[in-house]
């Protein structure tokens, strides 16, 4: 049996202590999530290298927005999950705007295989979403009853598979439609939280002139994920902490909202590179008090 001197044992203990300390320190530095839509061009060029940079920027988990032909960013679901884990990243949510009642089962199976917890629908599905290129305005066609029923049907499929369905908003859902109905309120009032909940995009709610915290109080526990997205004085997207949205007041109400996790997202970064912007936003998260 190999004998170790006190000096050797001390050296081994010190080495292990430093290694464990480094791991804990690294874990403390990594927090919060990133919506990969922010870095979509980089993901399209080299997904693996981009995910490495996302981890290096300090993020702990991600939301995908790149599913096509049964793959996430060109990787089979299990391979995508494995690569995220190799970088210390956790798959939490994926946007699945292409979902229909016909393909839902396959999309749900792939979402489950990739290790995600939340199946998030980013716009009214199945051709209901409308976008006017001239006015840049968004909306929907069809009835609210039909919309709520589609979400409920897919939500039941998700629940049966061990996933959670969320709907993500833009601004039009928080404004009265031509029938005088506020779409988000109709959905909140006419869906069962067992099957359908919501991802609140704080920028778009603010852009609509609505109060995030007022909705937290009126519909407690329904907003499981947030998109933390800032707005500059012109109303454009901005890095977190460099805009006008009062995130501290919103964060103070997180328990009422039901928020479990949150993601930085910036749809357009203008003259800045997305991989630089996500570093600025991560620092902003820390200064605001997100952890």
C-alpha positions, 0 to 999 in steps of 0.5 A: 500500500502506498504511503503518504507523508503528512506533507503530501496529504496536506498538498492533496487536501489543499488542491482539492479545496482550491478545486472545490472553491473554484467550482462554487465560485463559478456556480455563484457567477453563473445565474439567470437565463438567456433567450437564444433568439437574441443570438440567433444569427450566431447560433445559425453560424456555429451553435456550439461555439455560441453556446460556449460563449453564452456560458462564459457570459455567466448564464446558467440556463437557456430558452431555445428558438431554433427547432426545425426538422426534429432538431434543435439548432441542427442537433438531435434533441438528446445531443442538444441536451448533452451539449448544453450540459457539457457547457454547464447550461440547463435547457428550460424553455423552447419557443415552438411557434410552428406547433399545430394540433397535427404536429404537437405530439412530435414537437412535445416528444422532441421537447421532452427528449431535449430536457426542456421543462416548458413548451412555450408558444410565442404567438397565436399558432396555426395561422392565427397570428397577423403582422402588418409590415407597413405599420409593424403592428401585430395581432390575430385573426379568429376568435378568442374562444378558438385560441383558448381551446387550442392552447388548452388542447396542447396544454393537456398534451404537454401535461400528459408528457410531463411538460408545462405549456406557456403562452408568450405575449407581445403588445397586442394581447394587452390591448383591447381588440375590436370587440373590446376584449383584452386578449390576455385577460380572456386567456387568463380567465378562460384557461385552466392553470393546470394546463396553460400558464404564461411567459410575460415579456416585460418589454411588450407589456410595458410597450402596451401601456400596461403594468406587469405588477398589476397583472401579477396582483390580478392573476397571481401565480400565472406568469411562470417565466419572464423575458427581461427586456429593456426599453430605451427612451425611444421605445427601442430594445435596449440591454438590461439596465440601460433602459427605462423599465423599472425592473427592481419594482417588478422583481419585488413582485416576483412571488406574486407573479409565480415566476420560476425563471427568467431570460434576458432577451433583446430582439435587435441589438442595433449597432452592437454585437449580440454576444457583447450585448448579452454580457452587458445585460448579465451585468445589469441583471446583477446590479438590479438584483436578479439571481 
